[in-house]
Amino acid sequence: MIYTVTLSPSIDYIVRMSSMRTNVTNRTDSEEFYYGGKGINVSQVLAELDLNSTALGFVAGFTGDAIEKGIRNSRIRTEFIRLKEGFTRINIKIKSGGETEINGQGPDIPAEALEELMQKLDRIVDGDTLVLAGSIPKTCPDDIYERMLERVKDKKIMIVVDATKQLLVNSLSAHPFLIKPNRQELSEIFHAEVENAQDVEKYARKLQEMGARNVIVSLGRQGAFLVDENGESHTCGTLKQPVINTVGAGDSMVAGFVAGYQKTGDYGYALKLGSACGNATSFLPGLATREKIDEVFAQL
């Protein structure tokens, strides 16, 4: 079983406007909403690739109800912990020429809810996969990912961590199977300019030295770079199609890589499928569909 953890899920409310001005009433040209959170996104794309997963995390209030109902899928088991107070956050993304984001705070996470999540992790068995993805709520302890990884340290499982800065660095001692920083995050971690392919590879290999087994660096329109645990490097490009949406593209790449590796055990294939999923999401208003994934994969 693949378990995805989203500590801070959201409803992403996207509004498109030809122009936006302050201090006046603005009207939207179109509106969409999606059930978000990085781990949830991974689960939804895994379902498109015919893989089952269990989605863990915290939900609260009417927005939490909407997420639980909205991501129902025969291949996604939802085992969210319901909080008694607050409501799951709403993130507003305003697309008007550029993109402006207003992200909500989300509910407080009490200690007893954290312990309930830890107990759910105890059910993970050898051969399972655990995906820790995204930011953490401000009321969670800074070392929550480390605590979760400590909880499963004696199990022979695949660990995937898709997080930023210190959250990611602190997870490396658990020797995660996969991490996926982007170029900017490499710069932030190592306090260095990452300007070219040589820099990308240099710092990806440093992350391996720090504990990661496989490192994907997502490079936006330049594709993706992978250094695998055997020391081999791989690259995959992107298709030249109009980018409609970047939200969830990285999560889609993670889902595709995990699915590709579980299917074949081949890192080159896994990177290609991950890239196809990331591309597919960027070419659609929402997350990648199986039809779009297959179309993009055939052209990469």
C-alpha positions, 0 to 999 in steps of 0.5 A: 500500500502507498500512504500519502500524508498531507498535514495541511490540505486545502481547497484551492479556489482559482479565479481568472480575471482580465485585470485586477485593481485594489480598492474596487469591486472586481469581477471574475472571468471564470472560477474553478476549485480543486481539492488540494494538498501535495499528498492528496495530489499524489494520491489522485494521480496515482489513482489515474495510474491504477495504483491504490493509496491511503490518504492520511492527514487532518481535516476540519469543518465544512471544508474538510467535509468537502475534501473527503467527499470530493476526492472519493475514488475507488482507488483512494482510501481516505483516513483523515483525522477529523479535528473538532475545531476550525476548518480546513484552509482555503487557498485563493489563487488569482490569475490576472496576467501574473498569479497572486496567491492568498493561502489560508492558515488552517486549523490548530493541530492538538497533540492528541490528533498528532498521536492519532496520526502516529498510531495510523503509521504503526499499521504500515508494513514492510513493502509499503510506501510512505509519501510525506509531502508539503508544508506543515501547519504552524501549530505542528512541531517543526520536527514532525516529519522527523518524528514520523520517520522515526516511527517507521524506521524499523520497517522496510519501506520506500520513503518519499519526501517532497518538502522544502528547506529544513524540512527536507534536509532534516529528513535525509538521515532517514535515507528516503528513497526519493526527494524532489527539490527544484533549482531554487530549493537547491540554491536555498539549501546550499546558499549557492547559485545554481546556474547550469547543469553542472551545478544541478548535478553537483548539488543533487549528488551532495544531497545523496551524500547527506542521505537521499537515495534518489534525487530528482531536480525539477527544472521547469521548462527545462525538464528534470534531472535525476541522479539515482542510487546507483550513481547514474544520471538521467534527464527528461525534457518537456513538451512545447505546449502552452502551460495552463497550470503549475499547481500540482505538477511537482506532485504529479511527477512524484506520483508518476515516478513512484508508479513507474518504479514500482511497475518496472524497477527502472529509474529511466522509465520512472523519470519519464513517467514522472515527467509525463505526469508533471507535464500533463498536469501543467497542460490541464486546468487541474491534475493530470488525467490518464488520457493526457499522461498517455498522450504526453508519455508517447511524445517525450 
